[in-house]
Each structure stands twice: as C-alpha cells, then as structure tokens.
Amino acid sequence: MIHTEIAIVGGGPAGLAAAIKAARLGAGVVLIDRNDYLGGQLIKQTHRFFGSKQQRASERGIDIARELSDEVMANEKIVVMAEATVLGYYEDGVLAVEQQGKITTIKPQRLIVATGGAEKSLLFPNNDLPGVYGAGAVQTLVNVFGVKPGNRVLMVGAGNIGVIVSYQLLQAGVEVAGIIEAGPKIGAYWVHAAKVVRAGVPIFTRHTIKCAHGEREVTGATIVQLDDNWQQIPGTERLIDADVICLSVGLTPLTEILWQAGCKMTFVPELGGNVPLRSEGLETSVPGIYVAGDVAGIEEASAAMMEGALAGLNSASSLGYTGPDLNEDRANVLEQLEALRSGHVGEKIRKGLAQAAL
Amino acid sequence: MLPLNGIPTPEDIAAVMPTEERLSKGPVAITECFQNIPCDPCYHSCKRGAIKAFTDINERPQIDFDKCNGCGSCMSRCPGLAIFVVDATYSDSEALVKIPYEFLPLPRVNQIVTAVNRAGEELGNAKVVKVQNTKAQDKTALVWLAVPKNLMMESRHFLVKEVR
C-alpha cells in the first residue's frame, strides 16, 4: 500500500494545476492518469485559449499542457503514475489502481478528483454506422495521430467544441459540409463561429439530424429544420453528402469515484448532469475529498485550471501546509474564477453552481 | 446575424468602424469582436496603449483609433482571430487588408488568391503583398492582401487556389 498526503485522479488541466499548487506548498502528491501522457484533453487543443493573462489566454492548449506537465515532472514532491486507472474507492479511504496489469492500493490523506467529462451521444437511425464519431475522437485522430477521419464531415452541434473541431478539420485539409445546431442560437463564442463561416462552413441553427445513410459506412445524412418547440418541420429535409458525422452534443461529468465515495450528488443540467455538492473551497460532502474541473460541472479549461489550483491549495493547507502567499494566492484564484463566470456567457454556469453549493 | 449563422450584420460592423477621416490617414486595426466573453489578450498585446484597459474581463475591446498605427501585433494574439488591419491609403485604387491566417500552405508574396467575405463568399482576386510569420506570432500568420478599395471592408479571408 502506498501512503501519500494527496492523491489526484486525472492529469488534465485541473489535476495538473492542483498538483503544482499542492506540491509548491510542500505536500506530497501522487498524480494518477490513465494515459501515457499528461495534459488530458489539452494536448488536442491547437487553438489559442480565451481568458486572462494569468490563465494563459492566447496560448494554445497543447503548449499549456507541455508547460504544466514539465513543471509536474520536474517537481520532486509529485509522483506521477501514468497508464494507471483508478478502479475504485473503498470505505476505508483506499484507492485501487490498475497499472500495466498490476493492482496497487493507495491510501491518501486527501483526495482530489479531477476526472473530467465524457461525451454525450445522440439518438438517430443508423447512428451505429462506421463514420459516426464523437468530436473528441475526431480531434484525437486529427491532432494527436495525424489521421484524417474522412473527407467530408457533417458536424452536429455548434458549441465551442463543435465549432473548434470544425476549424481544426479545415486546418487538416478535411472538408466540413456544415455545422447543424438544434438550438435557436450558436453556443460557441461568436468569434469562433465567424472564423469557420468565413472559411466556407455554413452553420444551420434550429436543425437536427434525422438519420444517417449508408450500408457499410456513412455516406450521408438527412438533416431537418426544427420549429420553436423542437419539432421537425415536414418538408424541410435535406440530404447532406458526408462520410463522417461528428457528434458534438455536450459533455457530462465523470463522477463514478464520487458516487462510490458517497459524496452527495445532485442533477444540474446547466453543469452537464450529476455533479457533487461542494463548498466554495471545492470540498465535497465527504471531508477530505475535493473536486476540480469538468467533474464538478462542464466548463472551459481555463476554469478547470483555476479550480485545480484552488483544490490544490485547499487540500494542502488542510494538512497544515502554508506559505507566505497562501491567502493572497487563494483570494486571487477565487477572484479569477468569479471574473471568468461573471459575464453573459457565464450565466448558465452561475445558475448551475448555485444549485451545487454545499 | 452572428448568433444564428455566425455572420455579423452591417450594423455590427458599422459600430466598430473607424471614421472615413481616420481611414484616410493610414493603417488602423478593427476589432470585429461582438460578444462579451472573458478574454483580454488584445489589451495586453498593444504596446501603444491603443486598446482601452478592461475594467471587467468580459468587456469588448475599444480601440483609440488615434493611438493605433495598424502595426497588427494584436492580431496574432486574438484567440478569436477577430482583429483586422485596413490601410485605405495603400494605393489609388487598392487598399491593404491584413488577415490572420492559420492554414497551410501559407501563400507566397505576389500570389493571386481569392478574397472572401464574412459569409465565406468569393469576392474576386486579391494579391498577397506580404506574409508575416515570426516566432512571436506563434503560428498565427498575418497575410497582407491588396484588394480593390471597394472590397476593403468586405475581404476578411481568402482561398488559396491550388489544391494541396
């Protein structure tokens, strides 16, 4: 059994930021990630991030991943367990971890769950045909492995991910037939939308996919317009030729460990599904278990990094670690989180978080 | 309309345009940023202090057109690729439009490309005058296009004619 002061599950933006902050205060950290690299989804984000200077705005996600993981790897206080999957959390506070076929148990004094989110899917006839992908898979193929998923893509969903992945497909030389969005408005930042539209990709709001076509693989899709009550308008069907249908219809928090640990959970649609109740300091209803990033509610990576920083500071300080700048640092992170969520685009998040407060 | 189809309206554009008088004095940046989102790198990028300080990170950029000299250093810092520089004084018949560009291959100087508008519609030929792609720009190149003057407020992207 490995004993550690803080275990962090998930090496994405939240987990990395948490590890760095906790270790800087002096805490010993074990950081566990199932991939053979750190950075989580950041490594696929080739676009520049929004946010403020302190949140590394204007840097590309892939570069942020590199910087954060270099810092983590160089820190002697942090032990990184890569290619390691947390299988369960037991009543006595023990994590079971599978790494290369071997099971290890870890008993941490504090646990930070930063497992991120999982993609949602969409129900339509033939959605099991090869060629129907989640946006995350398309982004992995294109930006990590340099493989084209196909030649002509229909993107379903005009949130930030759908629009950004469309842009990255264009950069990879893949044609994007269009982006459809069932809602009345484009959910992505409008500057992202404007960028793909001027590059020749039309966005159709109030449209959904009626069915996919193809015998052995996707050859196209029928799309249809929706009325204000989300009902299909007969006669508005249109056939789109495509060999890829890419689904970008939202994420949901990956909360299994929290359920197992008995954290109080609540269903908040604005945050993507079931989320843990948490204090302002990101501690759940189970003392010593903290959350950060998408597992606590689907948001942008900049917010995940700030939440990770907060959970890292708070978990370490609860163990008695402190530093001359601790209070200032904590206040600064809280202030930045508030600023990120303060505007019109943060309205949904604010509404969601109000329902998840402990 | 931007929230419906990703295309800003003429009213949106008019609200961020410099005056004719300012345009007649030389290059100037135009921020086609129409939504209050948490983002402020443009402010930090301007060494001339031409972008007004943000009191709230969700504010939209406001350019002091008298201080802006159209250098374009804000263009490659904008995550939305939403800043353009227009120089109406480039020649008698043509204007210069600087466009942020993140596609490969980059066009060559003197290459003729097809200018497109905000809706992705082709406008006609444009000539590449310069391609800036320094390390500081971090892979967001700035392509300077010479376009007929009447298209300087329409040309916001371009298509490279060869297929890759």
Interface residues (C-beta under 8 A of the other chain):
Chain A: H47 R48 F49 F50 G51 S52 K53 A57 S58 R60 L170 Q171 G173 P184 K185 I186 Y189 W190 V191 H192 A193 A194 K195 V196 V197 R198 A199 G200 V201 P202 I203 F204 T205 S302 A339 L340 R341 S342 G343 H344 V345 G346
Chain B: L2 P3 L4 N5 G6 I7 P8 E32 C33 F34 Q35 N36 I37 P38 C39 D40 P41 H44 S45 D56 I57 N58 R77 C78 P79 G80 L81 A82 E102 F103 L104 V116 N117 R118 A119 G120 D138 K139 T140 R156 H157 L159 R164
